[in-house]
Amino acid sequence: MIREALDFPTSGDGGSRTLLVGSLLLLLAGGAATGAGYALDDGRRPLAVVGSVAALVPLLAVRGYYYRALAAAATRADPVAPSFGDGRRLFREAFVATGIAVAYALPSVLLFAAAAGMTRLAGRTGATVELLAQALGAVAALLGIVSLVAALYLTPAALATVARSSDVRRAFRVRTITDGAATEDYVVGWVLATALQWTLAPIGALLSSVGVGVVLYFLTAVATRYVFGASFRAAVGSDGVPTVGITPSNRARSEAELQEMVLNADVYADSREADSPDRPR
């Protein structure tokens, strides 16, 4: 599964070009964000706003592509890396994916805000109220952590559901989401994707100063979406988690093996017919 995920970002006729485009967009976003930070430090707020917008546009494009990668793996048995084509649709997909992610993360944000408010209140009241505020703050923080983990777990399933149904409303139907998320295939895939992201993404971030790190970061992010999508497809479909490679070389090898099996079956059938006692001599 990990091998197929790492092959996916460069699969297809334009896979390598797409990998380069995504990496350049991340570089552009990083440069614009850095410039906006310097402008803000110097007190040039209008320039900082322009830099922030300039960073947001490529980030949205990349976000839309991440959704396309997940959708390709969630809807196709043998997916290849999508392209950045059709910019209007790409940004629409980015807004949809971002909106769903924000909606799932909102409960945890509210709970953490409540915990912070209780902590601040505890320092301004009497002993009894302080203990109560601390207890409520601790409960809110704990529930916030649980809610955040749930959001991280369910958001890819929600996005895959939208990709498979073309209906944004299905992203918030609990039973529809849990039909795929509460399965062994999805649990295993989510753990693999999370491990992949937490292993390679920090390396990419550390190497970003030399350029190659951005490529590794983008490749890891796309590979992670592949695992999410393929695992959800396996969870709701009749097939297991895919293990056959999706690169052209692996696909050609699989087709050759299939042709060899058919040929062997034909040879076996001919030999049985030749040995049959009912065959005319």
C-alpha positions in Angstrom: 0.0 0.0 0.0 2.8 2.4 0.9 4.6 1.7 -2.4 1.5 2.3 -4.4 0.9 5.5 -2.6 4.4 6.8 -3.3 4.1 5.8 -6.9 0.8 7.6 -7.3 1.9 11.3 -7.4 4.0 10.6 -10.6 1.6 8.2 -12.3 -0.1 8.9 -15.6 1.2 10.8 -18.6 1.6 14.1 -16.8 2.4 12.9 -13.3 5.9 14.3 -13.2 4.8 17.6 -14.6 2.0 17.8 -12.0 4.4 17.1 -9.2 6.6 20.0 -10.4 3.6 22.3 -10.6 2.5 21.5 -7.1 5.9 22.0 -5.7 6.3 25.3 -7.4 2.9 26.5 -6.1 4.1 25.6 -2.5 7.3 27.5 -3.1 5.4 30.5 -4.3 3.0 30.4 -1.3 5.9 30.1 1.1 7.8 33.0 -0.5 4.7 35.2 -0.5 3.9 34.4 3.1 7.5 35.2 4.1 7.3 38.5 2.3 4.0 39.3 4.1 5.6 38.6 7.4 8.5 40.9 6.8 6.2 43.6 5.5 4.1 43.3 8.7 7.2 43.6 10.9 8.1 46.8 9.1 4.6 48.2 9.6 3.6 48.1 6.0 0.2 46.5 6.4 -1.1 47.0 2.9 1.9 45.2 1.5 1.4 42.5 4.1 -2.2 42.0 3.0 -1.2 41.7 -0.6 1.5 39.2 0.3 -1.1 37.2 2.3 -3.5 37.1 -0.6 -0.7 36.1 -2.9 0.1 33.2 -0.6 -3.5 32.1 -0.2 -4.2 31.7 -4.0 -1.5 29.0 -4.6 -2.4 27.3 -1.3 -6.0 27.0 -2.4 -4.9 25.5 -5.7 -2.9 22.9 -3.9 -5.7 22.3 -1.5 -8.0 21.6 -4.5 -5.5 19.3 -6.0 -5.3 17.3 -2.7 -9.0 16.8 -2.9 -8.7 15.6 -6.5 -6.0 13.1 -5.6 -8.2 11.7 -2.8 -11.3 11.7 -5.1 -9.3 9.8 -7.8 -8.3 7.1 -5.3 -11.8 6.9 -3.7 -13.7 6.5 -7.0 -11.4 4.4 -9.3 -9.9 1.0 -9.0 -6.7 1.9 -10.9 -6.3 5.7 -10.4 -3.6 7.9 -11.8 -2.5 11.3 -10.6 -5.0 14.1 -11.6 -4.0 17.3 -13.2 -4.3 21.0 -12.2 -6.5 21.7 -15.2 -9.8 23.6 -15.1 -8.8 26.3 -12.6 -12.4 27.4 -11.8 -13.4 23.9 -10.8 -10.1 23.4 -8.9 -10.8 26.4 -6.7 -14.4 25.3 -6.2 -13.2 21.9 -5.0 -10.7 23.7 -2.7 -13.4 25.7 -1.1 -15.6 22.7 -0.6 -12.8 20.6 0.9 -11.7 23.5 3.2 -15.3 24.1 4.3 -15.8 20.5 5.2 -12.6 20.4 7.1 -13.4 23.6 9.0 -16.9 22.3 9.9 -15.4 19.1 11.3 -12.8 21.0 13.3 -15.2 23.6 14.6 -16.4 21.7 17.7 -12.8 21.1 18.9 -12.0 24.8 18.4 -15.0 25.8 20.4 -14.1 23.4 23.2 -10.5 24.6 23.3 -11.8 28.2 23.5 -14.1 27.2 26.3 -11.2 25.5 28.2 -9.1 28.7 27.8 -12.0 30.8 29.0 -12.4 28.6 32.1 -8.7 28.8 32.8 -8.7 32.6 32.6 -11.8 32.7 34.8 -10.2 30.5 37.4 -7.5 33.1 38.2 -10.1 35.8 38.9 -12.5 34.2 41.3 -12.7 32.7 44.7 -11.4 29.3 45.7 -14.6 27.3 45.2 -15.4 28.9 41.8 -11.8 28.5 40.8 -11.8 24.8 41.4 -15.1 24.4 39.5 -13.7 26.5 36.6 -10.5 24.4 36.5 -12.5 21.2 36.5 -14.8 22.4 33.7 -11.8 23.7 31.8 -10.0 20.3 32.0 -13.2 18.5 30.8 -13.5 20.9 27.9 -9.9 20.5 27.0 -10.2 16.7 27.1 -13.3 16.8 25.0 -11.5 19.1 22.6 -8.7 16.6 22.1 -11.2 13.8 21.5 -13.1 16.0 19.1 -9.9 17.0 17.2 -8.9 13.4 16.8 -12.4 12.5 15.6 -12.2 15.4 13.1 -8.8 14.3 11.7 -10.2 10.7 11.4 -13.6 11.5 9.8 -12.7 14.4 7.5 -11.0 12.2 4.8 -13.9 9.9 5.0 -16.3 12.8 4.5 -14.3 14.1 1.5 -14.2 10.6 0.0 -18.0 10.4 0.4 -18.5 13.7 -1.4 -16.2 12.5 -4.2 -18.2 9.3 -4.6 -21.6 10.9 -4.4 -21.0 14.4 -5.8 -23.3 15.6 -3.0 -21.7 17.9 -0.4 -24.6 17.2 2.1 -23.5 13.6 2.4 -20.3 14.9 4.2 -22.5 15.5 7.2 -24.6 12.4 7.3 -23.2 10.4 10.2 -24.4 7.1 9.1 -23.1 7.5 5.6 -19.7 8.4 6.9 -19.5 5.7 9.5 -20.4 3.0 7.0 -16.9 3.4 5.6 -15.0 4.9 8.5 -16.0 2.2 11.0 -14.3 -0.5 9.1 -11.0 -2.3 9.4 -9.9 -1.2 5.9 -10.3 2.4 6.7 -8.7 2.2 10.2 -5.6 0.5 8.7 -5.5 3.0 5.8 -5.9 6.0 8.2 -3.1 4.7 10.4 -0.8 4.1 7.4 -1.6 7.6 5.9 -0.9 9.3 9.3 2.3 7.4 9.8 3.4 8.3 6.2 2.6 12.0 6.7 4.3 12.2 10.1 7.4 10.4 8.9 8.1 12.1 5.6 6.5 15.6 5.9 8.9 16.8 8.7 11.8 15.7 6.5 10.4 17.6 3.6 10.0 20.7 5.8 13.6 20.4 7.1 14.9 20.2 3.5 12.7 23.0 2.1 15.6 25.4 2.2 17.3 23.4 -0.6 14.3 23.0 -2.8 14.0 19.3 -2.9 12.2 19.3 0.5 9.2 21.1 -1.1 8.9 18.3 -3.7 9.1 15.7 -1.0 6.5 17.5 1.1 4.0 17.7 -1.9 4.7 14.1 -2.9 4.0 13.0 0.7 0.8 15.0 0.9 -0.6 13.6 -2.3 0.5 10.0 -1.4 -1.4 10.5 1.9 -4.6 11.5 0.1 -4.2 8.4 -2.1 -4.1 6.1 1.0 -7.2 7.9 2.5 -9.2 7.6 -0.7 -8.2 4.0 -1.6 -8.8 2.8 2.0 -12.3 4.4 2.0 -13.1 2.9 -1.4 -12.0 -0.5 -0.1 -14.1 0.0 3.0 -17.4 0.7 1.1 -16.7 -1.4 -1.9 -16.3 -5.2 -2.5 -12.6 -5.1 -3.0 -9.9 -5.0 -0.3 -7.2 -2.4 0.1 -5.5 -2.3 -3.3 -2.0 -3.8 -3.4 -1.4 -3.8 -7.2 0.9 -1.0 -8.3 -0.6 1.8 -10.4 2.5 2.8 -12.3 2.6 2.0 -16.0 5.4 -0.6 -15.5 3.5 -2.4 -12.8 0.2 -2.2 -14.8 2.0 -3.7 -17.8 3.4 -6.5 -15.7 0.0 -7.3 -14.3 -1.5 -7.4 -17.8 1.3 -9.7 -18.9 0.6 -12.0 -16.0 -3.1 -12.1 -16.8 -2.3 -13.0 -20.5 0.0 -15.8 -19.3 -2.7 -17.2 -17.1 -5.2 -17.2 -20.0 -2.6 -18.9 -22.2 -1.9 -21.6 -19.6 -5.6 -22.2 -19.2 -6.0 -22.6 -23.0 -3.1 -25.1 -23.1 -4.6 -27.0 -20.1 -8.0 -27.2 -21.8 -6.4 -28.4 -25.1 -4.4 -31.1 -23.2 -7.6 -32.3 -21.5 -9.4 -32.5 -24.8 -6.6 -34.5 -26.3 -6.6 -37.0 -23.5 -10.4 -37.4 -23.4 -11.5 -41.0 -24.3 -14.6 -39.5 -26.1 -12.5 -37.7 -28.6 -12.7 -39.2 -32.1 -9.5 -41.0 -33.1 
